[in-house]
Amino acid sequence: MHSRRLNTKPKTALWAALPISKHSASGSRSVRFSDSSCTWSQTVTVSESGYYKIKLYSRGEGSNKINNLSVNGSNAGTFSSANGSAYKASTVNGIYLKKGQNTVKITMSWGYFSLDYITIEKMSSSNAYTAAENLVDPYASQSTQRLYSYMKDVYGKKVITGQYCDGGLNGTEFKAIKSATGQTPAMLGLDFMRYTPCRVQNGDTSDAVEKAIEFSRAGGIVTFCWHWNVPDKYLLSGTDGGNPRWWGGFYTKNVDRSKFSLTKIMNGSDPKGYNTLMSDVDEIAKQLKRLSDADVPVLFRPLHEASGGWFWWGADGSEAYKKLWQAIYDKLTNEYKLDNIKAQFITIGGENCLNVSFDLSNSTEMDYIFVRDGKFISFDYQYPFDDAKRQKAAVVKSAKSIRFNQ
């Protein structure tokens, strides 16, 4: 596959950034971005419409930098510029270019950087994966298998839309979407948060399971996340912005780290802490069992956005996280033998994707957890969705279905 190179030199570019002499650059000159008003743009002509990868060779000044790329007036994501004297490639994948002329533009977001040149390369025409015939869970119910079969059949052909809505089928968000579009989302998102023991002990209640059953019986698909409050004894004293700590008990900032260490809990140094966490999982298993008894298959996604660190389950890094993931999977699948779950495990902003259907022994560090034998991957698409996240997502080898959550 041939690539096309665009130099950031006076004869080929329109720019407000400043061309400077730089011997380490490929042509001894680069374009320096040193003000928020700096831009660089160029018209590119391609012979056929399709998806392309754009590599930007740049370097950051003082530290790593992240800046903006747009194509034909629309945001195409961000790219990084590594700190140092060398110009290094940063790749943005999956950029759609139409046949004929397209405008590529760079604007500043955060930090000074210098741009040497960019290349544009046509990507493979195939971006779909072959879906496996069966789920790996030996206890999967017929309804769960039918849901998987449906999602497998529409993969690459259709988009299944969904909406998180505490009120369920007749909730505010669903009514607004119905009013604006005439359509009802096919998927309802709910949260097990208020079933967590810490919240129940403080008087919180939930009817999310009832809403899920109602929606499923209406023909919809149900997905659950779990904002998991840390057990009450691990919360800091005082309040969080005037609110009780337990209101935001899933945030790391509300956890007393002198009492709670996920690393110690998961490496065996704190067995009492482990049992406390597993008792929370037991309570969620009871709710999943209610859904199973009602023949409601669930796309379950706990432990989300983990590598951001703002939730306690991700604050201790990848090893503790993966062990907790394995413990949840083992308890729900092997101890409770729940047959209605197709679990999706997600970390931050699209860069890390886990699910119940693959072997975590194939994973490495938190920033590079790849799906090898999975059935589904889910992305929480949050700003900035830069080239690093795109590259990590592109490394997924054999995931069978892709879902965007946020």
C-alpha positions, 0 to 999 in steps of 0.5 A, spaced: 500 500 500 503 506 497 503 512 501 503 519 499 507 524 503 505 532 504 511 536 506 510 542 511 514 547 506 512 554 503 511 551 496 506 546 499 502 548 505 498 554 507 499 556 514 499 561 520 505 557 523 512 559 523 517 555 518 523 554 521 530 551 520 531 545 523 537 540 521 533 534 524 527 535 520 527 531 513 528 537 509 532 541 514 525 545 515 519 544 519 513 548 521 513 550 529 506 551 532 507 556 538 501 560 539 493 558 539 492 561 533 497 557 529 494 553 523 496 548 517 492 546 512 493 543 505 488 540 499 489 533 498 487 529 492 485 522 492 483 517 487 478 513 490 473 514 496 475 510 502 478 510 509 485 512 510 491 513 515 494 519 516 501 519 520 504 526 522 511 526 524 512 531 529 516 533 536 513 536 542 517 542 546 518 541 553 513 535 554 509 530 550 503 534 546 496 533 544 493 537 538 488 537 533 487 534 526 481 536 522 479 533 515 474 537 510 472 541 516 470 536 521 474 533 527 478 527 525 481 526 532 487 528 536 495 526 535 501 526 539 507 529 539 513 526 543 518 530 547 525 530 544 529 532 538 527 527 534 520 527 529 516 521 531 510 518 527 503 519 530 498 515 527 490 517 526 487 511 523 480 510 519 479 517 516 474 518 511 476 521 504 472 522 498 474 521 491 477 528 489 480 534 493 480 534 501 482 539 506 487 536 511 488 541 517 492 542 524 490 546 529 493 547 536 490 544 542 495 543 548 502 545 547 508 547 543 510 543 537 514 542 531 511 539 524 516 536 519 511 532 514 505 528 514 503 521 510 496 519 507 495 511 506 489 508 504 487 502 509 485 495 507 477 495 505 476 490 510 474 493 517 470 487 519 472 481 523 469 474 522 464 472 528 465 466 532 459 461 532 458 460 539 459 464 546 465 461 550 460 461 556 458 454 557 452 456 561 449 461 556 441 461 556 437 460 549 435 467 550 443 469 551 445 465 545 439 468 540 441 475 542 449 474 541 446 471 534 442 477 532 448 482 534 453 477 530 448 477 524 447 485 524 455 486 525 458 490 520 451 492 517 447 496 522 448 500 528 444 498 534 442 505 538 441 505 545 440 510 551 442 510 558 435 512 562 433 510 569 426 511 568 426 505 563 422 505 557 417 511 559 423 515 562 425 522 560 430 520 555 426 515 551 420 520 551 425 525 548 428 521 543 421 518 541 418 525 540 424 528 536 425 522 531 419 517 532 423 512 534 425 508 540 432 506 542 433 498 541 437 498 547 436 500 554 442 502 559 441 501 566 446 501 572 446 496 578 449 502 582 443 503 587 444 495 589 451 496 592 451 494 599 454 501 601 448 505 598 443 500 600 445 501 608 445 509 607 437 508 604 438 508 597 433 504 593 433 502 585 427 499 581 432 498 575 431 490 574 424 491 574 425 497 568 430 492 565 425 486 565 419 491 562 424 493 556 426 486 555 419 484 554 417 489 550 423 486 545 429 491 547 436 489 549 438 491 556 445 493 558 447 494 565 454 498 568 455 498 575 458 504 579 460 500 584 461 504 591 467 502 595 464 498 602 462 504 607 468 502 612 473 505 606 470 511 605 473 518 607 470 522 613 467 528 612 463 530 605 464 531 598 462 538 596 457 538 601 454 531 599 455 525 603 461 521 601 457 515 599 453 519 594 460 518 590 463 512 593 465 509 586 470 515 586 477 514 588 477 521 591 472 519 596 476 513 598 481 512 604 487 510 601 490 509 608 485 503 609 483 501 602 488 498 597 486 494 591 493 491 590 493 488 597 486 485 597 487 482 590 494 479 591 492 476 598 495 481 603 488 483 605 483 477 605 478 480 609 478 486 604 477 481 599 471 477 602 468 484 603 468 486 595 466 479 594 460 480 598 458 486 594 459 482 588 454 477 591 449 482 591 449 484 584 449 476 582 442 476 586 440 482 581 443 478 575 439 472 578 433 475 578 434 477 571 436 470 569 429 468 572 425 473 568 429 470 561 432 477 560 439 477 557 444 482 559 450 486 556 454 487 563 459 492 563 462 493 570 469 496 572 469 501 566 473 507 565 478 504 569 485 506 567 483 513 568 484 512 575 478 516 577 474 510 579 477 506 585 477 499 581 482 502 576 486 507 581 491 501 583 494 499 576 493 493 571 495 487 575 490 489 581 484 490 576 485 484 572 485 480 578 479 483 580 476 482 573 478 475 573 474 474 580 468 477 578 468 473 572 469 466 576 464 468 581 458 470 576 460 464 571 462 458 575 459 460 582 453 462 580 452 459 573 449 465 571 446 464 564 444 471 561 450 475 561 454 477 555 459 481 559 463 487 556 469 490 560 471 496 558 476 501 561 478 508 559 476 512 553 476 507 547 483 505 549 483 499 553 477 493 552 476 487 555 470 482 556 468 476 559 470 472 553 477 472 552 483 469 556 486 475 561 493 471 561 494 474 554 494 481 556 500 485 558 500 492 562 493 496 563 495 501 556 495 495 552 490 490 554 488 486 547 482 482 545 485 475 543 479 471 543 473 475 545 466 476 542 465 483 544 469 489 545 466 496 548 469 503 547 467 509 552 469 514 547 471 520 551 475 526 549 481 526 547 480 520 543 487 521 540 492 517 536 494 513 541 487 510 543 486 509 536 492 505 535 491 501 541 484 500 538 486 498 532 491 492 535 484 488 537 486 482 533 479 477 533 474 481 537 467 479 534 463 485 535 464 492 537 460 497 541 461 504 543 458 506 550 459 513 551 
